[in-house]
Every structure is written in structure tokens, then in C-alpha cells.
Amino acid sequence: MANFFPRWTNWIPLKLVICGIIAVCGLTAATWYYATPKYTKIGYEPIQPVPFPHDIHVSQLGMDCRYCHSFVEMAAHSNVPNTQTCMNCHTQVQKDNPKLEPVRASWKTGNPVEWVWIYRTVDYVYYNHAAHVNRGISCFSCHGPVNHMSTVYLAKPHSMAWCLECHRHPENFLRPEDQVFNLDWKPDDVKPAEFVAKYGQPQDAGEDFSKKQKLSQAEIGRTLKEHWNVNPPTNCQGCHR
Amino acid sequence: MDGAPTAPETIKEAEQELTRVPLVLHRRNFSWLTERISGVVEQPAPRWWWVAFAITSSAATFGLFCIGYQISTGVGTWGNQIPVGWAWDITNFVFWIGIGHAGTLISAILFLLHQKWRTSINRSAEAMTLFAVICAAIFPGIHVGRFWMAWYMAPMPNNWGIWQNFRSALMWDVFAVSTYFTVSVLFWYTGLIPDLATLRDRATTKVRKFLFGIFACGWRGSNRNWRHYEMAYLLLAGLSTPLVLSVHSVVSFDFASTLIPTWHTTIFPPYFVAGAIFGGFAMVLTLLLPARAIFKLHDVITPQHVDKMAKIILLTGSFVAYAYTMEFFVAWYSGNSYEKFAFWNRIFGPYWWYWWFGMLFCNCLSPQLFWFSWCRRNVFVVFFVCMCVNAGMWFERFIIIAGGLVRDFLPSSWRVFHPTWVDIWTYIGTIGIFTSLFLLFIRFLPMIAMSEVKTAVPEADPHYGTLPGVQSVSPGGKERTR
């Protein structure tokens, strides 16, 4: 029988294998990077009916998160303020600003302003705001530096792996409960002596925290975790009830 | 015996009796084997093939429709309802995966034990294994309800931050079955390469030359080729031998590691493995007896082959009967009232006739016919027993699975399972998929391992031609690829 395949075809299998390996690795890497919430969700910044500047309200004027999101400490759901809350001030301040027209229209008609929902958690996840903010998880941990945003964008991936990052190691995120709404808080702000007087220190600390110059996030977190007996669920039923 | 005078006739007779019955009858030579086996693939498909394929592929298509309907609508299309969460779906899974066991046993264990008679049946048994595992793999996937989530079983980094539960027997099952399938495919394909080269060399059209040329991987039949091939085959045989025992053991852990009476027993792994080989051999015969008759392969698949397979069925069938008996004994001897109730329920409960007919008659009694050599030699008796075993093994799995669940610990939960039309047609559909794949296999690939059968004929002996009074019967030197 004559040779059916010419000599150059001998290299085809090897070439196919090499291309296959490259293609599979490339596809995996591309999926890992481009098809996950780290890439697909972060930076989502929809156009809102009113371009509400959090930076002006919080950082310049010093308003507290809870003035508008008033149920966050008491309810599972953190509310978006109703028009009446806006109009508490805006009947006096900036009352002719054209950007506020949708708020004034809502005030007159009674129809709510149609804000675009950014942090939309899927319906099979049970999330409770109160349970988190009352035990030292700051707004910052999930929503990023909202106090410096001129319009709100999605700052964290909000994937399940991201939730579990904290549920498995809460000490990396816990802070004193009076600093939960202070989005600029840093571990360096903590005064060790006062902190230890209030919360004590972990049993297995090994050294006296109150004598230290500064406390790290890990030291603060471990202390608070033990003090409040923080034990977040990592089983399925914890969040998917 | 020294010194004792023996008549020369007696010695001759004794020698005659001691001579092995040849594995290929009528002194068929290399050329005949090649022509006959390749001929099946090379001649146009006979009419019966088209009729059979039309029927089986229609069943397969309707089965796929049922699977699509079940996936798009939900598990509620089946009769499964608490407490019977596993019913026909898992029964079919265990049934098919069990059938897949004969292939590896024949190709790996019998190969390592130098059982040359395997060469006539190993190719089609291995093909049958692959097709059975394909049918089996459908069910665990679709019975979870959200088929598109089946990839959760693959341990890979993900956005959910979750990892597989490696303490779960169900997880081991995924790995056991996928390993088994992968190794079986490799084994089957490695064995096919010399035969694919034969078909390539005999091909008359460009398309066939091209396709067989690709799949024959440039096989030239050289000494080097054969050395590598035989080493690869030996290694794969060694690799698959533990799989014959492990796969169905792991399948049995799905049940044995739970707390359901009749499931929670230590006898399950060997019991399931014996049952799998039992059912697998019955299915091999079910497929090969008609194929042998249609393609006139009686000289290759001889009464001796059927006889040996019947003996294996008798052996494994007796293991199975022993295991059934032992289950009842332990139920009584343990003094566990739940266990006793469950086994009482097996004989006299809602599925009583499944037990009397399926387990007792089909699985325990019918193979006992094979104690008689005339039964092993009569193809109709053999076929009848094999059909009994095929049915009986399905009933056995159903009794174990659904029979264990219908009578829950809480009597208010008791509920008898009734299959829906989707249950029934999904099962018939997998029979269609299985038979369609097998029909395609015998159309497009050599159903008997030509190169291996040739090692079992007298011509394979290098001194064959020099034996006095015997002349070589290989004409024309056409056997380039062996």
C-alpha cells in the first residue's frame, strides 16, 4: 500500500496536542478572569434618576449612614430612603436644583423615585443587615468607600466565595461596634489600653495587648471574635434556608 | 505407570482426550479470519440491520425526549416521591453499570490469567461495557433535578468557595465510574489499533482509508509496534483489574453507607461485584448469540466459549444466591427488628412477586440449569437463562433500592412507588441507546479482535508449518498486519 498520508502529517498530532493544551489553559484562565463577579460585577455604576453624591452628604456634611438607611440596625433589609427623608432637608436646601426634579415630582405625586438597584442579592440567599452591623461588620466591608463616591458603584464582587472569605475568617474584618458606620476607620485608630479595657483580649494572646503601641486588624479581630463569640455559619443552611 | 504394559490404542485415546479443543474450529486460517470478520464491516449493511437500527434508534430518540422533558420540567415527571427518593433512576444506573463489568473482567483479568478463549469475545464485551456505562452515566446526572449543576461534582476552583464532600460515597461514585469509563475506552481503543490498520490496508475508498488511517495511528505491524502495543496492553490490563472490583464496590457504598435497613450491610461490596459480573456475562451472551448466528461466526465463538461463559454465570449466580441467603440469615441472626421487618417485607410486602420471580427464580434458580452440560451446549437454554438473568438483575436492584425505601421507619410515611410513563420510557430509551450503539459498533468496527484471535489458532505457532504431515494453510501472504 502506498503511503496515504504525506510525511509532513507526522507532526500534526503533536501540534494538535500542544495547541489543545494552550487552548484549554487559555480558556480556563480567561473564564476564571472574565466570567467571574470580580470582573463582571465590580464597577457596575448605573445612571440613577438623581445622581446622589454620597461624598458630599457623608464626607463634607458629616451625615450618618443611618439617617437615610434607617432600618439597617434593626432589619434584615437595609432600606433606601423614601422621598420624605430627602425632603426633610431639600425643602430648604437646594430646593430649586434641577437635578432634584425627580425627587420633587415624587414628593408631589406620591410615587417613589425609581432608584436602580445595585446590590441585588439573589432570592435564595438570606442576608440580614442587622446581624452584621450589630456585630462589628462595617458597611465598608461589603460596599467599599461609599463615603467617597460621587455616584455609587458596585465595589466588591459579592460572590459566594467572597462571602465565605469573611464567614471562614471573620477576624480579618471585625471592628469595634461604634466604628461600624465610620467608613474611614483604620486599625491604627484604636487605642490599645481603651480597647483592652472594653473588650479584654484573647485567652491565647500570649502578650498584653494594652501595652502595645498599635493593634493590628488580626489582633482586634481575634479579640472581638472571642468577646462577642462570633461564629458565622459556613454550612449551606446558614444562608440558603 | 512404569513397567505396566499399556496398549497403544489406549494411549492414543488418552492423548485424544487430553488434546485441547481448538478455540477456532474447522482449522480456519489467518486469511479466513480476516476475510470473515472484516467482511462484516466492509459489506453493505444488510436489511435486518436497517430495520433493527430504525427500531432501536426510535426508542433511543424517544428516551432522549423523555430525558429532555424530565430536565425541563423536573423530577416530578417521575414517580419518585418521599420516602421513595430513589427508584427507577438509580435502579437503571446500577443495572447498567453492573452490565459494564463483564467487559473489563474479560479483557483484563482473563488476559492476565492467560485465558486465550477471551480473544473471541473481548472486543464486543468491551464495546458493550462502554455503551452500558454511557447509559448508566445518564441517570445520576438527571436524577438530581438540576442537570446543569452536575459540574458541581468536578473538584475545581469556583466562585462559590465550596469544595466537594470527599467523605460522601456518592462523590467516590463519580470518580469510580469516570475512571472506569476512561480506562475502558483506552483499553478498547488500544486493542483496536492493529485491527484498524487491517481495515485501513483493505480499504477501497479514500474516506475509509483516511479515517481508518487516522485511527490506526500509523500502525505498520513492525516488531517495534508490537512490543510497544503488548506492553501498553499489559499495563492497561493491570490498571483495570482493580477497577473490576472497585467500581461496583463503590456503587454499593452508596447504599451500604446509609442507615436504611437492607442497605446498611457489610456484605454489599462483594455481593454487588458478583452480581455485576453475573449480569454482565448474561448481557454479553445476549448480544453475542444472535450476532454469531447472523454473521456465521460459529467457528470463532464456539460452543466452548458459550460453555465457559455459562460456567461463569453459574459461579457468580451462586455467589449471588449465597449473598441473598446470607442477607436473610443476618436479618434473623442480628435480632434487629427493623432488619427483620424489612426482609419480611421483601418476600411478602408490596413487591413480593418481584422477589419471587426476579430474585428467586431468575437469579437463583435459572442459572442452576448450567450444572448440566447439555444446558450449557443448547443455545436456546443459554439464551433463556441469560434473558432471565437480565430481567432478574434489574428486579434485584429495584427490590434493594425501592424495596428498602417504601417502608420508612415512620409508618405514616409509607408509600408504594408507581412508575410514570416518563420513568418507563426513559428506561426503554436507554435500552435503545445501548442497542443502537452496539449496532453501530458491529457495522463500523471489527466485532472480534482479529489480531488476538489469530494468536489462538495453531498457525500462530512458529513451528506450525514444520510439523510433519501438516501444511501451512495461509495462502498468498496477505497478512501484512499480522
Interface residues (C-beta under 8 A of the other chain):
Chain A: M1 F4 F5 N10 W32 T36 P37 S159 M160 A161 W162 C163 L164 E165
Chain B: P157 N158 N159 W160 G161 I162 R200 D201 K209 F210 G213 G218
